[in-house]
């Protein structure tokens, strides 16, 4: 009934298996990839005809993590997987980016890729498995896909590169000083297509070495996919790329000069209007048949690309007049908003980010429910890209994949310089509002985020800056690397190469390549040029920082204290009674974890002190020989019970009240009276012994008995 095909290989420390032919046989291509005990099913389907008038490639990639894969039940009221998590969205983008450029140019049939995590061993991350499964499913589907590709993850410990490190090794790298890199690379046997990383100040040489190491590791996986396809691939779909050379020649003849004049305008808005006008002028010269041709959009794009690219490579001329390695003018400002905890405005040419920092307490940490476990994050970065930032009137809704992806890139870049939670016990939230955009708004978010946190008084290790690089690679091998690319240079170029870091090294790298001819030499030159640009931007940013910023008066103050774990129950109390009383009386927020670390937060220093003292009185032990303020709580025939240390009471024997004989303690004391006592010690049963007569009840000073003073003794 089933015609199964299965291929396996040893890959690093695990076995990688690809299988097809048993499940989801009606899809054009289905492959289940398994690494260790992590299994992901990838299903590929594509329309056999393009929609009339379709002028773009409608590729959609979905990645779904099913909770049953890890033996878990989803949280929430409905107990069912709902909207995609951040991890699912980022993984879908991770798969989309390297496969999209490898479809045959001109293929505009609707294509759907669905990846479903079926089993998760909590050791091997399913994102890499999903990428491999997708490539294999596309390769056997018959779709015009110029693969296969493969991907892997690389770690970096003690100068050694690690293939596919375990999930726990990659989790919370900021608190794992041994692990300095989380790098994902995807590519064909011949070229790298995509790079995504979180790094901790790696040098350009170390980063390039990691990419090269990864590329070597994915080559045998590509061979495994080819081996699978040789046995079970479907017949290639009968697709011939459209030939629109005649149409392109007509478009070029009708308006090349006007298009060149439009691209020579340096202001973005004016240039955009001029390009639109050039298009309309070209259309006016075309026949009705040419206007109805569905490849007209492709012809226009080819003309625009030729105009921009040719001038860059041949003459080194960019559309805004800059040199290839020149960064646009930069203006940095901090402290713009009076009531926020920290704010900055970073402007680079026609790209601008308003970034705001908010400092919160432990209650504000983000709770993340993931397949491999639940954890909290105390650093959040949210990126918003409204339509007005590019001069458009568009729909405003929930954050899309682009916003989530750009925000995560900036988050990775800034992670490396954050202080440890033990030194700075705040939850830090950054919001980047992109107010203008013409290229590399994610890198503007990195620069603005660094400035904003410093304005808020966050003790960062150092400043972080980012720059986006571009590439124009011609068929003859000639190329030009562009620093700080514009939106048009990104759209019509061959590479989007974003590098963020400090003066010491790289903290994040993201690369998307549209052509399969990027050599290590090109990457090395791009990294070197990016470093020069990054150092220039850091210099401009430092001009806006005049010494250490004052901590905002509107931000909560947080003080931490460590208590013995066996005292946690006493601080919390039965049903939380004690800790609720501390919060109500002091007015401060109190958070306690299983390790006995307590965070006390309030904008009011007096509230923090009151809560601290209340907790200390519960967990601390009284010291023998020390003098305490107390209150009489009960009188008995043989003495007085005094509350002197939090909720702790002790007995002042009638002989220790005054230096004279008393008939009854009530002769000099009454309940509720404030007194000063010295802790003499503990009796055989552990009960407290206190004395009043050795303490001056006015000054609180100890009375030292004179020699021979029998009564005082």
C-alpha positions as CSV (number, residue, x, y, z in Angstrom):
1,X,0.0,0.0,0.0
2,X,2.9,2.4,0.8
3,X,5.9,3.0,-1.3
4,X,8.3,4.2,1.4
5,X,11.8,5.7,0.8
6,X,14.1,6.3,3.7
7,X,17.7,7.6,3.9
8,X,19.9,8.1,7.0
9,X,23.4,9.4,7.8
10,X,25.4,10.1,10.9
11,X,25.5,13.9,11.4
12,X,27.6,15.1,14.3
13,X,26.5,13.2,17.4
14,X,23.1,12.3,16.0
15,X,21.5,10.2,13.2
16,X,19.7,12.3,10.6
17,X,16.9,10.4,8.8
18,X,14.7,11.5,5.8
19,X,11.6,9.5,4.9
20,X,8.7,9.8,2.6
21,X,5.9,7.8,0.9
22,X,3.7,6.8,3.9
23,X,2.1,10.0,5.3
24,X,0.3,12.9,3.5
25,X,0.7,11.3,0.0
26,X,-1.7,13.8,-1.7
27,X,0.7,16.7,-1.1
28,X,3.2,17.4,-3.9
29,X,6.0,16.6,-1.6
30,X,6.1,15.3,2.0
31,X,9.2,14.5,4.0
32,X,9.6,13.6,7.7
33,X,13.1,14.6,8.9
34,X,14.3,13.2,12.2
35,X,17.4,14.2,14.1
36,X,17.9,12.2,17.3
37,X,14.2,12.0,18.5
38,X,13.1,15.3,17.1
39,X,10.9,14.8,14.0
40,X,9.4,17.5,11.7
41,X,7.0,16.8,8.8
42,X,7.2,19.2,5.9
43,X,4.5,19.3,3.3
44,X,4.7,21.2,0.0
45,X,1.9,22.0,-2.4
46,X,1.9,24.4,-5.4
47,X,-0.7,25.6,-7.8
48,X,-0.3,24.2,-11.3
49,X,-1.4,27.5,-12.9
50,X,-0.5,31.0,-11.9
51,X,-3.4,33.4,-11.2
52,X,-4.0,35.8,-14.1
53,X,-2.1,39.1,-13.6
54,X,0.0,37.7,-10.8
55,X,3.2,39.9,-10.7
56,X,4.9,38.4,-7.6
57,X,5.8,35.0,-6.2
58,X,3.1,34.0,-3.6
59,X,5.2,31.7,-1.4
60,X,3.8,31.1,2.1
61,X,5.7,29.2,4.8
62,X,4.1,28.0,8.1
63,X,5.9,26.4,11.0
64,X,3.9,24.9,13.8
65,X,5.0,23.4,17.1
66,X,2.5,20.9,18.4
67,X,2.5,20.6,22.2
68,X,1.9,16.8,22.0
69,X,5.4,16.6,20.4
70,X,6.9,17.2,23.9
71,X,4.1,15.4,25.8
72,X,2.6,18.7,26.9
73,X,-1.0,20.2,27.0
74,X,-1.3,23.8,25.7
75,X,-2.1,26.4,28.3
76,X,-4.9,28.9,28.1
77,X,-8.7,28.4,28.3
78,X,-9.2,26.4,25.1
79,X,-6.2,24.1,25.5
80,X,-5.4,24.2,21.8
81,X,-2.6,25.7,19.8
82,X,-3.6,29.2,18.7
83,X,-1.8,32.1,17.1
84,X,1.8,31.5,16.2
85,X,4.3,32.1,18.9
86,X,7.4,34.3,18.3
87,X,9.5,31.2,17.9
88,X,7.1,29.8,15.3
89,X,7.1,33.1,13.4
90,X,10.8,33.5,13.4
91,X,11.4,29.9,12.3
92,X,8.9,30.4,9.4
93,X,11.0,33.4,8.3
94,X,14.2,31.3,8.8
95,X,12.9,28.8,6.3
96,X,11.4,31.3,3.8
97,X,14.5,33.4,3.4
98,X,16.9,30.8,1.9
99,X,14.4,28.9,-0.3
100,X,12.7,31.9,-1.9
101,X,15.6,33.0,-4.1
102,X,16.0,29.4,-5.4
103,X,12.8,29.1,-7.3
104,X,13.2,29.5,-11.0
105,X,12.8,33.2,-11.9
106,X,9.4,33.9,-13.3
107,X,7.6,31.2,-11.3
108,X,4.6,32.9,-9.8
109,X,2.4,29.9,-8.9
110,X,1.0,29.9,-5.4
111,X,3.2,27.7,-3.2
112,X,2.5,26.6,0.4
113,X,5.0,25.0,2.8
114,X,3.8,23.6,6.1
115,X,6.2,22.3,8.7
116,X,4.7,20.5,11.7
117,X,6.8,19.4,14.8
118,X,5.7,15.9,15.5
119,X,8.2,14.9,18.2
120,X,10.7,16.9,20.3
121,X,13.4,15.3,22.3
122,X,14.3,18.6,24.1
123,X,17.8,18.2,22.9
124,X,17.8,19.0,19.1
125,X,16.1,22.2,18.0
126,X,13.3,21.5,15.5
127,X,14.0,24.7,13.5
128,X,17.0,23.1,11.8
129,X,15.2,19.8,11.2
130,X,12.3,21.8,9.7
131,X,14.6,23.6,7.3
132,X,16.1,20.3,6.1
133,X,12.6,18.7,5.8
134,X,11.4,21.6,3.7
135,X,14.3,21.4,1.3
136,X,13.8,17.7,0.9
137,X,10.1,18.0,0.3
138,X,10.6,20.8,-2.3
139,X,13.3,18.7,-4.0
140,X,11.0,15.7,-4.5
141,X,7.9,17.7,-5.3
142,X,8.6,18.5,-8.9
143,X,8.4,22.2,-8.2
144,X,11.0,24.4,-10.2
145,X,13.3,24.6,-7.1
146,X,17.0,25.0,-7.7
147,X,18.0,23.3,-4.5
148,X,18.5,21.4,-2.4
149,X,19.7,23.4,0.5
150,X,20.5,22.4,4.1
151,X,21.1,24.2,7.3
152,X,22.8,23.8,10.7
153,X,23.4,25.5,14.0
154,X,26.9,26.4,15.2
155,X,28.2,27.2,18.7
156,X,31.6,28.5,19.8
157,X,33.3,27.4,23.0
158,X,36.9,27.9,23.9
159,X,37.9,28.7,20.3
160,X,36.2,25.6,19.0
161,X,33.1,25.5,16.7
162,X,30.3,23.1,17.8
163,X,27.9,21.5,15.3
164,X,24.2,21.6,16.4
165,X,24.7,22.3,20.1
166,X,21.9,21.2,22.5
167,X,19.0,23.4,23.2
168,X,20.0,24.0,26.8
169,X,23.4,25.1,25.6
170,X,21.8,27.8,23.4
171,X,19.2,29.0,26.0
172,X,20.0,32.3,27.7
173,X,23.5,32.8,26.3
174,X,23.8,36.0,28.2
175,X,24.2,34.1,31.5
176,X,26.4,31.4,29.9
177,X,29.8,33.0,29.5
178,X,31.4,29.8,28.0
179,X,29.0,29.8,25.0
180,X,29.6,32.9,22.8
181,X,27.6,32.1,19.6
182,X,24.3,30.9,18.3
183,X,24.6,30.8,14.5
184,X,22.3,29.3,11.9
185,X,23.5,29.0,8.4
186,X,21.6,27.7,5.3
187,X,22.9,27.1,1.8
188,X,23.4,24.9,-1.2
189,X,26.5,22.7,-1.7
190,X,28.1,25.6,-3.6
191,X,27.1,28.7,-1.7
192,X,25.8,30.2,1.6
193,X,22.2,31.6,1.2
194,X,21.3,32.8,4.7
195,X,23.0,33.6,8.0
196,X,21.3,34.4,11.4
197,X,23.2,34.8,14.6
198,X,23.4,36.0,18.2
199,X,27.0,36.5,19.2
200,X,29.0,37.8,22.1
201,X,31.6,40.2,20.6
202,X,33.2,37.8,18.1
203,X,35.9,39.1,15.8
204,X,35.2,39.3,12.1
205,X,37.7,36.4,11.6
206,X,35.9,34.2,14.2
207,X,32.5,34.9,12.6
208,X,33.7,34.2,9.1
209,X,35.2,31.0,10.4
210,X,31.9,29.9,11.9
211,X,30.1,30.5,8.6
212,X,32.7,28.5,6.7
213,X,32.6,25.7,9.3
214,X,28.8,25.6,8.9
215,X,28.9,25.4,5.1
216,X,31.2,22.4,5.2
217,X,28.8,20.6,7.6
218,X,25.7,21.1,5.4
219,X,27.2,19.7,2.2
220,X,26.7,16.0,3.2
221,X,23.1,16.8,4.1
222,X,22.6,18.2,0.6
223,X,24.0,14.9,-0.7
224,X,21.5,12.9,1.4
225,X,18.6,14.9,0.0
226,X,19.8,14.3,-3.5
227,X,20.1,10.6,-2.7
228,X,16.5,10.6,-1.5
229,X,15.3,12.5,-4.6
230,X,17.0,10.1,-7.0
231,X,14.7,7.3,-5.8
232,X,11.4,9.1,-5.3
233,X,11.3,12.5,-6.8
234,X,8.3,13.4,-9.0
235,X,8.7,14.4,-12.6
236,X,9.7,18.1,-12.9
237,X,6.8,20.4,-13.3
238,X,6.6,21.6,-16.9
239,X,7.5,25.2,-16.4
240,X,9.4,27.4,-18.8
241,X,10.5,30.8,-17.5
242,X,8.7,33.5,-19.6
243,X,10.7,35.1,-22.3
244,X,9.9,38.8,-22.1
245,X,13.1,40.1,-23.8
246,X,11.1,41.9,-26.5
247,X,8.9,43.6,-23.9
248,X,12.0,44.6,-21.9
249,X,13.6,46.0,-25.0
250,X,10.5,48.1,-25.7
251,X,10.3,49.3,-22.1
252,X,14.0,50.2,-22.1
253,X,13.8,52.0,-25.4
254,X,10.7,53.9,-24.3
255,X,12.2,55.3,-21.1
256,X,15.7,54.4,-20.0
257,X,16.9,57.9,-20.0
258,X,13.9,59.2,-18.0
259,X,14.4,56.3,-15.5
260,X,18.1,57.2,-15.1
261,X,17.2,60.8,-14.5
262,X,14.7,59.7,-11.8
263,X,17.2,57.5,-10.0
264,X,19.7,60.4,-10.0
265,X,17.4,62.4,-7.7
266,X,18.8,62.1,-4.1
267,X,15.7,62.8,-2.1
268,X,13.7,59.6,-1.5
269,X,10.2,61.1,-1.9
270,X,11.1,63.1,-5.0
271,X,12.9,60.1,-6.5
272,X,9.9,57.8,-5.8
273,X,7.5,60.3,-7.5
274,X,9.9,60.6,-10.4
275,X,10.2,56.8,-10.9
276,X,6.4,56.6,-10.9
277,X,6.3,59.3,-13.5
278,X,8.9,57.5,-15.6
279,X,6.8,54.3,-15.5
280,X,3.7,56.2,-16.6
281,X,5.6,57.9,-19.4
282,X,6.9,54.5,-20.6
283,X,3.4,53.0,-20.4
284,X,2.1,55.8,-22.6
285,X,4.5,54.7,-25.4
286,X,3.6,50.9,-25.2
287,X,0.9,49.1,-27.2
288,X,-2.3,47.7,-25.6
289,X,-0.9,44.2,-26.1
290,X,2.3,45.2,-24.3
291,X,0.4,46.9,-21.5
292,X,-1.7,43.7,-21.0
293,X,1.4,41.5,-20.8
294,X,1.6,39.9,-17.3
295,X,5.4,40.3,-17.4
296,X,5.3,44.1,-17.6
297,X,6.1,44.4,-13.9
298,X,9.1,42.2,-14.3
299,X,10.3,44.2,-17.2
300,X,10.0,47.4,-15.2
301,X,11.9,45.9,-12.3
302,X,14.7,44.6,-14.7
303,X,15.1,48.1,-16.1
304,X,15.2,49.8,-12.7
305,X,17.7,47.1,-11.5
306,X,19.9,47.6,-14.6
307,X,20.0,51.4,-14.1
308,X,20.9,51.2,-10.4
309,X,23.3,48.3,-10.6
310,X,25.3,49.2,-13.7
311,X,26.2,52.6,-12.4
312,X,27.2,51.3,-9.1
313,X,29.6,48.6,-10.4
314,X,31.0,50.5,-13.3
315,X,31.4,54.0,-11.9
316,X,30.9,53.6,-8.1
317,X,28.0,56.0,-8.2
318,X,25.1,55.4,-5.8
319,X,21.7,56.9,-6.2
320,X,22.1,59.4,-3.4
321,X,25.6,60.4,-4.5
322,X,27.6,58.7,-1.7
323,X,30.8,56.7,-2.0
324,X,30.4,52.9,-1.7
325,X,31.7,52.9,1.9
326,X,30.1,56.2,3.0
327,X,27.6,56.3,5.9
328,X,24.7,58.8,5.7
329,X,24.7,61.8,8.0
330,X,23.9,60.8,11.6
331,X,22.1,62.8,14.4
332,X,21.8,61.3,17.8
333,X,19.6,62.7,20.7
334,X,18.8,61.4,24.1
335,X,16.3,62.5,26.9
336,X,13.6,63.6,24.5
337,X,10.6,62.5,26.5
338,X,10.2,63.9,30.1
339,X,8.1,61.1,31.7
340,X,9.7,58.0,30.2
341,X,12.6,56.2,31.9
342,X,14.8,56.7,28.9
343,X,14.5,57.8,25.3
344,X,16.5,58.5,22.2
345,X,16.0,59.7,18.6
346,X,18.5,58.1,16.1
347,X,18.5,59.6,12.6
348,X,20.6,58.3,9.8
349,X,19.8,60.0,6.5
350,X,16.1,59.3,5.8
351,X,15.9,56.5,8.4
352,X,14.8,57.4,11.9
353,X,13.9,55.5,15.1
354,X,12.4,56.9,18.3
355,X,13.4,54.3,20.9
356,X,11.9,54.4,24.5
357,X,13.1,52.4,27.5
358,X,10.9,51.3,30.4
359,X,12.3,49.7,33.5
360,X,10.0,47.3,35.3
361,X,10.1,44.8,38.1
362,X,10.1,41.0,38.2
363,X,6.3,41.1,37.8
364,X,6.9,42.6,34.3
365,X,9.0,39.7,33.0
366,X,7.6,37.9,30.0
367,X,6.5,34.4,30.6
368,X,7.3,32.1,27.7
369,X,5.6,28.8,27.3
370,X,7.8,26.8,24.9
371,X,8.0,23.1,23.9
372,X,11.3,22.7,25.7
373,X,10.0,24.3,28.9
374,X,8.7,27.4,30.5
375,X,11.0,30.3,31.3
376,X,11.0,34.1,31.8
377,X,12.7,36.9,29.9
378,X,13.6,40.2,31.5
379,X,14.6,41.9,28.3
380,X,12.0,42.8,25.7
381,X,12.3,44.7,22.4
382,X,9.2,45.6,20.4
383,X,9.6,47.1,16.9
384,X,6.8,49.0,15.2
385,X,6.8,50.0,11.5
386,X,3.8,52.3,10.8
387,X,2.8,53.2,7.2
388,X,3.6,56.9,7.7
389,X,7.3,56.0,8.1
390,X,7.4,55.5,4.3
391,X,4.9,58.2,3.4
392,X,2.0,55.7,2.8
393,X,-1.6,55.4,4.0
394,X,-2.0,51.8,4.9
395,X,-3.7,49.4,7.2
396,X,-2.5,49.2,10.8
397,X,-2.9,46.0,12.7
398,X,-1.1,43.5,14.9
399,X,2.7,43.1,14.4
400,X,3.5,41.1,11.3
401,X,6.3,38.7,10.6
402,X,8.6,41.5,9.4
403,X,8.1,43.5,12.7
404,X,8.7,40.4,14.8
405,X,11.8,39.5,12.8
406,X,13.3,43.0,12.8
407,X,12.6,43.3,16.6
408,X,14.3,40.0,17.3
409,X,17.4,41.0,15.2
410,X,17.8,44.1,17.3
411,X,17.1,42.1,20.5
412,X,20.0,39.7,19.6
413,X,22.3,42.6,18.9
414,X,21.8,44.3,22.3
415,X,21.8,41.1,24.4
416,X,25.5,40.9,24.7
417,X,26.0,44.1,26.6
418,X,23.3,43.9,29.1
419,X,24.3,43.7,32.8
420,X,23.6,40.4,34.7
421,X,20.3,40.3,36.5
422,X,22.1,39.9,39.8
423,X,23.7,43.4,39.2
424,X,20.7,45.1,37.6
425,X,17.5,43.4,38.7
426,X,15.2,45.2,36.4
427,X,13.0,44.1,33.5
428,X,14.0,46.2,30.5
429,X,11.5,46.9,27.7
430,X,12.5,48.7,24.6
431,X,10.0,50.0,22.0
432,X,11.4,51.2,18.7
433,X,9.0,53.4,16.8
434,X,10.2,53.7,13.2
435,X,9.2,57.3,12.3
436,X,11.1,57.4,8.9
437,X,12.4,54.6,6.8
438,X,14.8,54.4,3.8
439,X,16.9,51.3,4.5
440,X,18.0,49.5,7.6
441,X,15.5,50.5,10.2
442,X,16.4,47.4,12.3
443,X,20.0,48.7,12.6
444,X,18.6,52.1,13.6
445,X,16.7,50.3,16.3
446,X,19.9,48.8,17.6
447,X,21.7,52.2,17.7
448,X,18.7,54.0,19.2
449,X,18.1,51.1,21.7
450,X,21.7,51.4,23.0
451,X,21.4,55.2,23.4
452,X,17.9,54.9,25.0
453,X,19.1,52.3,27.6
454,X,22.1,54.4,28.5
455,X,19.8,57.4,28.9
456,X,17.7,55.3,31.3
457,X,20.7,54.6,33.4
458,X,21.1,50.9,32.4
459,X,24.7,50.0,33.0
460,X,25.5,48.5,29.6
461,X,28.9,47.0,29.1
462,X,29.4,49.4,26.1
463,X,27.6,50.9,23.2
464,X,26.2,48.9,20.3
465,X,25.8,50.0,16.7
466,X,24.6,48.3,13.5
467,X,24.9,48.8,9.8
468,X,23.3,47.2,6.8
469,X,25.6,46.3,3.9
470,X,24.6,45.5,0.3
471,X,26.1,43.8,-2.7
472,X,25.8,44.2,-6.5
473,X,27.3,41.2,-8.2
474,X,27.5,41.1,-12.0
475,X,27.6,38.0,-14.2
476,X,31.3,38.6,-15.1
477,X,32.2,38.4,-11.4
478,X,32.7,42.2,-10.8
479,X,31.0,43.4,-7.7
480,X,30.5,46.4,-5.4
481,X,29.9,46.3,-1.7
482,X,27.7,49.1,-0.4
483,X,27.7,50.4,3.2
484,X,24.5,51.7,4.8
485,X,22.2,50.7,2.0
486,X,19.0,52.5,1.0
487,X,15.7,50.8,0.5
488,X,16.1,50.7,-3.3
489,X,19.6,49.3,-3.0
490,X,18.2,46.5,-0.8
491,X,15.3,45.8,-3.2
492,X,17.4,45.7,-6.4
493,X,20.7,44.4,-5.0
494,X,21.9,40.8,-4.4
495,X,22.5,40.8,-0.7
496,X,21.2,42.2,2.6
497,X,24.0,41.9,5.1
498,X,23.3,43.4,8.6
499,X,26.1,43.5,11.1
500,X,25.7,44.9,14.7
501,X,28.3,45.0,17.4
502,X,30.6,46.9,19.7
503,X,34.0,48.4,19.1
504,X,35.4,45.0,20.2
505,X,33.4,42.6,18.1
506,X,30.1,41.4,16.5
507,X,27.0,40.8,18.5
508,X,24.6,39.9,15.7
509,X,24.8,39.0,12.0
510,X,22.0,38.5,9.6
511,X,22.6,37.8,5.9
512,X,20.2,37.1,3.1
513,X,21.6,36.4,-0.4
514,X,19.6,36.4,-3.6
515,X,22.3,34.9,-5.9
516,X,24.5,31.8,-5.5
517,X,27.8,33.3,-6.2
518,X,28.9,34.8,-2.8
519,X,32.5,33.8,-2.1
520,X,34.3,33.8,1.3
521,X,36.5,36.7,-0.2
522,X,33.3,38.8,-0.8
523,X,32.0,38.0,2.7
524,X,35.4,38.9,4.3
525,X,35.5,42.3,2.5
526,X,31.9,43.0,3.5
527,X,32.7,42.2,7.1
528,X,35.7,44.5,7.0
529,X,33.8,47.3,5.4
530,X,30.9,46.8,7.9
531,X,33.4,47.1,10.8
532,X,34.6,50.5,9.5
533,X,31.0,51.7,9.2
534,X,30.1,50.4,12.7
535,X,33.1,52.2,14.3
536,X,32.1,55.4,12.5
537,X,28.5,55.2,13.8
538,X,29.7,54.4,17.4
539,X,31.8,57.5,17.2
540,X,28.7,59.6,16.3
541,X,26.6,57.9,19.0
542,X,29.2,58.6,21.7
543,X,29.0,62.4,21.0
544,X,25.4,62.2,22.3
545,X,26.4,60.7,25.6
546,X,27.7,63.2,28.1
547,X,28.7,61.1,31.1
548,X,26.5,58.7,33.1
549,X,22.8,59.4,32.8
550,X,20.8,59.9,36.0
551,X,18.3,57.3,36.9
552,X,14.8,58.5,36.2
553,X,12.8,59.6,39.2
554,X,9.8,57.9,37.6
555,X,11.5,54.5,37.4
556,X,11.1,52.0,40.2
557,X,14.0,51.4,42.6
558,X,14.8,47.8,43.2
559,X,16.9,46.4,46.0
560,X,17.7,42.7,46.3
561,X,18.4,40.6,49.3
562,X,19.4,37.0,49.8
563,X,17.7,34.9,52.5
564,X,18.3,31.3,53.5
565,X,16.0,29.0,51.5
566,X,14.6,27.5,54.8
567,X,13.3,31.0,55.6
568,X,11.2,31.4,52.4
569,X,8.2,29.9,54.0
570,X,8.3,32.3,57.0
571,X,8.5,35.3,54.7
572,X,5.6,34.1,52.6
573,X,3.5,32.9,55.5
574,X,0.4,30.7,55.5
575,X,-1.5,31.3,52.2
576,X,0.8,34.3,51.5
577,X,-0.5,36.2,54.6
578,X,2.9,37.5,55.7
579,X,4.2,38.8,52.4
580,X,0.8,40.4,51.7
581,X,1.1,42.3,55.0
582,X,4.6,43.4,54.0
583,X,3.4,44.8,50.7
584,X,0.4,46.5,52.3
585,X,2.3,48.1,55.1
586,X,5.4,49.1,53.1
587,X,3.7,50.0,49.8
588,X,6.6,48.2,47.9
589,X,6.4,45.3,45.5
590,X,8.1,42.2,46.8
591,X,9.1,39.3,44.6
592,X,10.8,36.1,46.0
593,X,12.1,33.1,44.0
594,X,13.0,29.6,44.9
595,X,16.7,30.4,45.5
596,X,15.8,32.9,48.3
597,X,16.5,36.0,46.2
598,X,14.1,38.8,47.1
599,X,13.5,41.9,44.9
600,X,11.9,44.9,46.6
601,X,10.7,47.6,44.2
602,X,9.2,51.0,44.6
603,X,9.8,54.6,43.4
604,X,9.8,55.5,47.1
605,X,13.0,54.7,49.0
606,X,11.2,54.8,52.3
607,X,8.9,52.0,51.2
608,X,11.8,49.9,50.1
609,X,13.5,50.4,53.5
610,X,10.4,49.5,55.4
611,X,9.8,46.3,53.4
612,X,13.5,45.4,53.8
613,X,13.4,45.9,57.5
614,X,10.2,43.8,57.9
615,X,11.7,40.9,55.9
616,X,15.0,41.2,57.8
617,X,13.2,41.0,61.1
618,X,11.7,37.7,60.0
619,X,14.7,36.0,58.6
620,X,17.6,37.4,60.7
621,X,18.6,35.9,64.0
622,X,19.1,38.1,67.1
623,X,22.7,38.6,68.2
624,X,23.7,37.9,71.8
625,X,25.0,41.1,73.5
626,X,23.1,43.5,71.2
627,X,20.6,46.1,72.4
628,X,17.2,46.3,70.7
629,X,14.1,48.5,70.9
630,X,11.2,46.5,72.2
631,X,7.5,46.7,73.3
632,X,6.0,45.0,76.4
633,X,3.4,42.6,75.2
634,X,2.5,40.7,78.4
635,X,3.1,41.0,82.2
636,X,3.3,37.9,84.4
637,X,4.3,37.5,88.1
638,X,7.9,36.5,87.2
639,X,8.6,39.1,84.6
640,X,7.6,40.8,81.3
641,X,7.5,39.4,77.8
642,X,8.9,41.9,75.3
643,X,8.6,41.9,71.5
644,X,12.1,43.0,70.5
645,X,13.0,41.5,67.1
646,X,10.3,41.4,64.4
647,X,7.8,38.9,65.7
648,X,10.2,37.4,68.2
649,X,9.4,37.8,72.0
650,X,11.7,37.3,75.0
651,X,11.4,37.3,78.7
652,X,12.8,40.0,80.9
653,X,12.9,38.3,84.4
654,X,11.6,40.5,87.2
655,X,15.2,40.6,88.6
656,X,16.4,42.1,85.3
657,X,13.9,45.0,85.1
658,X,15.5,47.4,87.5
659,X,18.4,47.5,90.0
660,X,16.0,47.1,92.9
661,X,13.7,44.5,94.2
662,X,10.1,44.7,92.7
663,X,7.0,43.2,94.1
664,X,5.5,42.8,90.6
665,X,6.6,43.9,87.1
666,X,3.5,46.1,87.0
667,X,5.1,48.4,89.5
668,X,7.1,50.0,86.7
669,X,5.8,48.5,83.4
670,X,2.6,48.3,81.6
671,X,1.6,46.4,78.4
672,X,2.3,48.4,75.2
673,X,5.2,50.3,76.8
674,X,8.3,50.9,74.7
675,X,11.5,49.7,76.3
676,X,15.1,49.0,75.5
677,X,16.6,45.5,76.1
678,X,19.9,43.7,75.8
679,X,19.9,40.1,74.6
680,X,21.8,38.2,77.4
681,X,21.6,34.8,75.6
682,X,19.5,31.7,75.5
683,X,18.6,29.3,78.2
684,X,19.0,25.5,78.1
685,X,15.6,25.2,76.3
686,X,16.6,27.8,73.7
687,X,14.4,30.5,75.1
688,X,15.5,34.2,75.0
689,X,16.9,36.0,78.1
690,X,16.6,39.8,78.1
691,X,17.6,42.5,80.5
692,X,16.4,46.1,80.9
693,X,18.5,47.1,83.9
694,X,21.8,47.1,82.0
695,X,20.5,49.5,79.4
696,X,19.9,53.3,79.9
697,X,16.2,53.5,79.0
698,X,16.6,57.1,77.8
699,X,19.7,57.0,75.7
700,X,19.8,53.3,74.8
701,X,23.4,53.0,75.9
702,X,24.6,50.0,77.8
703,X,25.3,50.7,81.6
704,X,28.7,49.3,82.5
705,X,28.7,48.4,86.2
706,X,31.4,49.9,88.4
707,X,33.7,47.7,90.3
708,X,32.3,46.8,93.7
709,X,28.8,47.7,92.7
710,X,27.0,44.6,94.0
711,X,23.6,45.9,93.1
712,X,24.5,46.6,89.5
713,X,26.0,43.1,89.2
